Amino acid sequence: MKKVNTTDAPKAIGPYSQAVLADGFMFLSGQLPIDPKTGALVHGGIKEMTHKCFDNIEAILKEENLTLNDVVRVEVYLKDLGHFQEMNGVYSERMKDHKPARHAFQVAKLPLDAAIEITCIARKK
């Protein structure tokens, strides 16, 4: 198992890695809408927050020369499922024609009281 870390994504806020590479797969820890420069949650609505989650995911993937096209599974955690359509619009914009398997859940609470968290698994060819 290889730990993957980048300064272009937020530092882990607990005892875990940003991602690990194992047997040709990269398992990313959940990404909150945190600005890696300030360490604070971004302001704005769910669209801005979803974009920031994807920015952080792409920064981590890039450390192993991967892109969103290498993602095989995504999990989206929303504090309010009422934001699903807006999140889904950004998701479609960022993933384009690539359509990995996905789960989307409403959860009671997320770290730092964030409105969204996204995690994924990517395959390294």
Salt bridges, closest charged atoms under 4 A:
ASP55 OD2 - LYS52 NZ 3.68
ASP55 OD1 - ARG94 NH2 2.81
GLU58 OE1 - ARG94 NH2 2.57
GLU64 OE2 - LYS2 NZ 2.65
GLU64 OE1 - LYS124 NZ 2.61
ASP70 OD1 - LYS125 NZ 3.88
GLU75 OE2 - ARG73 NH2 2.91
GLU93 OE2 - HIS51 NE2 3.81
ASP113 OD1 - LYS79 NZ 2.74
ASP113 OD1 - LYS109 NZ 3.27
